Amino acid sequence: MNRFDVRSQSSRLRAADGNAKHFRIAAVCAGVAAVLALLCLLAPLIVHYDPNRISLRELNRPPGGGHWLGTDKGGRDVGVRLLYGGRTTLLIGAAATLLIGAIGTAVGLTAAYLGGWADAVLMRLTDLVLAFPFLIVVTVVKSLWPGGGVPALISVAGLLGWGGFARLIRARTLSEKHSDYVLAARALGAGPLRIMLRHLLPALLPVWTVQGVWTFASMLAAESSLGFLGFGVPAGEPSWGNMLAEAASLQTLRHEWWVWAPAGGCVVVMILAAHAVGEAWKIVYK
């Protein structure tokens, strides 16, 4: 074995060791995120307390006693609102991700496979969507449609966030459309729709999974940002974004950390976990 073989083998071992460490980190992050998500989903079974119940006798209580995460300025239990707010925030993130993935996949797959004028029109539409600043447009739409609630937020986020997804799916489809299995299906008489749905769509699953996880993290960050600015979930309804909005008060930010810090910590944990899992999936598919 010459010195070049030794160097090559050493490089492969270092890469394998780095991948193993990344997988362990991703597994831990995924476990923590799964436990947190499960607690939020099972909130009605875990806590028997109305998240919107106001108690004027227990305003801004620190953690302790009957409220393990304290109370907010309305005397509402922060721990209960954290779990119920997680249900809302995770629902928005998951639903918006599915909507973005569905629209982006349909546009990118159709544009890449059909090509020609269809590709030109759909990609110009994608460029138009990408040209709009996401958070600013969502803020404007929510201010014009304040009573839409959670469905409106999901719809607006989904309809404005699919541009990057479509470009990625298009690029992957362009590399797959001339593969042997696609040419064989075409030679056997399969039509464009059948080829796209039965043959190309399963090949896009790795890209869809990785990009979907990262999009989910982006939607969690978007909900938190919009909630902090006052354009997210309607005021009073528990969500992590609305809980972070409490930090807009300097008094709360400095002296009542228990009102906003748990929600901020949950958002950070979920986003970091999503990125770690996405990177792990990316390594696996490579």
C-alpha positions in Angstrom: 0.0 0.0 0.0 1.5 3.3 -1.1 1.2 6.6 0.7 -1.7 7.8 -1.5 -3.8 4.7 -0.5 -3.0 5.4 3.1 -4.1 9.0 2.8 -7.3 8.0 1.0 -8.2 5.4 3.6 -7.5 7.9 6.4 -9.7 10.5 4.7 -12.5 7.9 4.4 -12.2 7.0 8.1 -12.3 10.6 9.2 -15.4 11.2 7.0 -17.1 8.1 8.4 -16.3 9.2 12.0 -17.7 12.6 11.3 -20.9 11.2 9.8 -21.3 8.9 12.8 -21.0 11.9 15.2 -23.5 13.8 13.1 -26.0 10.9 13.2 -25.7 10.7 16.9 -26.4 14.4 17.3 -29.3 14.1 14.9 -30.7 11.2 16.8 -30.6 13.0 20.1 -32.1 16.1 18.6 -34.9 14.1 16.9 -35.6 12.4 20.2 -35.9 15.7 22.1 -38.1 17.2 19.4 -40.3 14.1 19.3 -40.9 14.2 23.1 -41.7 17.9 22.9 -44.1 17.5 20.0 -45.7 14.5 21.8 -46.2 16.6 24.9 -47.9 19.3 22.9 -50.1 16.9 21.0 -51.2 15.2 24.2 -51.7 18.5 26.1 -55.5 18.0 26.7 -54.7 14.6 28.4 -51.7 15.9 30.4 -53.1 19.1 31.8 -56.7 19.8 32.8 -56.5 23.6 32.8 -57.9 26.1 30.4 -54.9 27.9 28.7 -57.0 31.1 28.4 -58.3 31.1 32.0 -57.6 34.5 33.6 -56.9 34.8 37.3 -56.5 38.3 38.7 -55.1 37.0 41.9 -52.1 35.3 40.2 -50.7 38.0 37.9 -47.1 37.6 36.9 -46.3 34.9 39.4 -42.8 33.3 39.1 -42.4 29.6 38.7 -43.4 27.6 41.7 -46.4 26.5 43.6 -49.3 25.3 41.4 -47.8 26.9 38.3 -44.5 25.1 37.4 -43.7 27.8 34.8 -45.4 30.7 36.5 -48.2 32.9 35.2 -48.3 35.8 32.7 -49.8 39.3 33.0 -53.3 37.8 32.8 -52.7 35.2 35.5 -52.7 32.5 32.9 -50.6 29.4 33.4 -47.5 29.7 31.2 -46.8 25.9 31.2 -50.3 25.1 30.0 -50.1 27.8 27.3 -46.7 26.5 26.3 -48.1 23.1 25.5 -51.3 24.4 23.8 -49.3 27.0 22.0 -47.0 24.3 20.7 -50.0 22.5 19.2 -50.9 25.7 17.2 -47.3 26.5 16.1 -46.5 22.9 15.1 -49.8 22.7 13.2 -49.0 25.8 11.3 -45.5 24.6 10.5 -46.6 21.2 9.4 -49.6 22.3 7.3 -47.7 25.2 5.6 -44.8 22.8 4.8 -47.2 20.3 3.2 -48.8 23.0 1.2 -45.5 24.4 0.1 -44.2 21.0 -0.8 -47.4 20.1 -2.8 -47.4 23.3 -4.8 -43.6 23.4 -5.3 -43.5 19.7 -6.4 -46.3 20.1 -8.8 -44.8 23.3 -10.4 -41.2 22.0 -10.5 -42.0 18.5 -11.7 -44.4 19.8 -14.5 -42.0 22.5 -15.6 -39.0 20.2 -15.8 -40.7 17.2 -17.5 -42.8 19.1 -20.1 -40.1 21.8 -20.8 -40.7 24.4 -23.6 -43.4 27.0 -23.0 -44.6 25.3 -19.8 -41.2 25.5 -18.3 -40.8 29.1 -19.3 -44.2 30.2 -17.9 -43.9 28.2 -14.6 -40.4 29.4 -13.9 -41.4 33.1 -14.6 -44.2 32.5 -12.1 -41.7 31.1 -9.7 -39.4 34.1 -10.1 -42.4 36.3 -9.4 -43.1 34.5 -6.2 -39.5 34.6 -5.1 -39.3 38.3 -5.8 -41.7 39.2 -3.0 -40.2 39.4 0.5 -42.0 36.6 2.4 -42.4 38.1 5.9 -43.4 41.6 4.6 -46.0 40.2 2.2 -47.5 37.9 4.9 -47.6 40.9 7.3 -49.4 43.0 4.8 -51.9 40.3 3.9 -52.6 39.5 7.6 -53.1 43.2 8.3 -55.7 43.4 5.5 -57.3 40.1 6.6 -57.1 40.2 10.4 -59.9 37.8 11.1 -58.6 34.9 9.1 -57.0 33.1 12.0 -54.8 30.1 11.7 -56.2 28.9 8.3 -55.4 32.3 6.7 -51.8 32.2 8.1 -51.3 28.7 6.7 -52.8 29.6 3.3 -50.7 32.8 2.9 -47.5 31.1 4.0 -48.1 28.2 1.7 -49.0 30.3 -1.3 -45.9 32.6 -0.9 -43.3 30.1 0.1 -43.1 27.4 -2.6 -40.7 29.2 -5.0 -37.5 27.7 -3.7 -39.1 24.3 -3.4 -40.2 24.4 -7.0 -36.7 25.3 -8.2 -35.1 22.4 -6.3 -37.6 19.9 -7.6 -37.2 21.1 -11.1 -33.4 20.8 -10.9 -33.7 17.2 -9.6 -36.3 16.3 -12.2 -34.1 17.6 -15.0 -31.4 15.2 -13.9 -33.8 12.2 -13.7 -36.0 12.7 -16.8 -33.4 11.1 -19.1 -32.7 8.1 -16.9 -33.1 4.6 -18.2 -36.2 3.8 -16.2 -38.0 6.9 -17.6 -36.9 6.1 -21.2 -38.1 2.5 -20.7 -41.5 3.7 -19.4 -41.9 6.0 -22.3 -41.0 3.3 -24.8 -43.7 1.1 -23.3 -46.3 3.7 -24.0 -46.6 5.5 -20.6 -48.0 9.0 -20.8 -46.5 12.1 -19.2 -48.8 12.0 -16.2 -48.1 8.4 -15.5 -44.4 8.8 -15.8 -44.4 11.9 -13.5 -46.5 10.2 -10.8 -45.4 6.6 -11.0 -41.7 7.0 -11.8 -40.3 10.5 -11.3 -42.2 11.4 -8.1 -40.7 8.5 -6.0 -37.2 9.4 -7.2 -37.8 12.9 -5.8 -38.6 11.6 -2.3 -35.0 12.1 -0.9 -35.0 15.7 -2.0 -38.5 16.3 -0.8 -37.7 14.9 2.6 -34.6 17.0 3.2 -36.1 20.2 1.8 -39.4 19.5 3.7 -37.6 19.3 7.0 -35.8 22.6 6.4 -39.0 24.2 5.2 -40.7 23.1 8.4 -38.0 24.8 10.5 -38.4 28.0 8.4 -42.2 28.0 9.0 -41.7 27.7 12.7 -39.4 30.7 12.6 -41.9 32.6 10.4 -44.8 31.9 12.8 -42.7 33.0 15.8 -41.5 36.2 14.0 -45.1 37.1 12.8 -46.4 36.4 16.3 -43.8 38.7 17.9 -44.7 41.4 15.4 -48.4 41.0 16.1 -49.4 39.6 12.7 -49.5 35.9 13.5 -52.1 33.9 15.4 -54.9 36.1 16.7 -54.1 37.7 20.1 -55.2 35.7 23.1 -54.9 32.3 21.3 -51.9 30.4 22.6 -49.0 30.0 20.3 -45.2 30.2 20.7 -45.2 33.3 18.6 -47.8 35.1 20.8 -45.9 34.1 23.9 -42.7 35.6 22.5 -44.6 38.8 21.8 -44.7 39.3 25.6 -41.0 40.1 25.4 -41.8 43.3 23.5 -42.4 44.8 26.9 -39.1 45.9 28.5 -40.5 45.1 32.0 -41.3 41.5 30.9 -38.1 41.1 29.0 -35.9 42.1 32.0 -37.8 40.8 35.0 -40.4 38.3 33.9 -38.3 35.9 31.8 -40.5 32.9 32.5 -43.3 34.4 30.4 -41.3 34.3 27.1 -38.1 32.3 27.6 -39.8 28.8 27.6 -41.5 29.5 24.2 -38.2 30.9 22.8 -36.4 27.8 24.0 -38.9 25.5 22.4 -38.7 27.3 19.1 -34.9 27.1 19.1 -34.9 23.4 20.0 -37.3 22.5 17.2 -35.5 24.5 14.6 -32.1 23.1 15.6 -33.5 19.6 15.7 -35.1 20.0 12.2 -31.8 21.2 10.7 -29.8 18.4 12.4 -32.2 15.8 11.1 -32.2 17.4 7.6 -28.4 17.3 7.4 -28.4 13.6 8.5 -30.9 12.7 5.8 -28.8 14.6 3.3 -25.7 12.6 4.2 -27.7 9.3 4.0 -29.1 10.1 0.6 -25.7 11.1 -0.7 
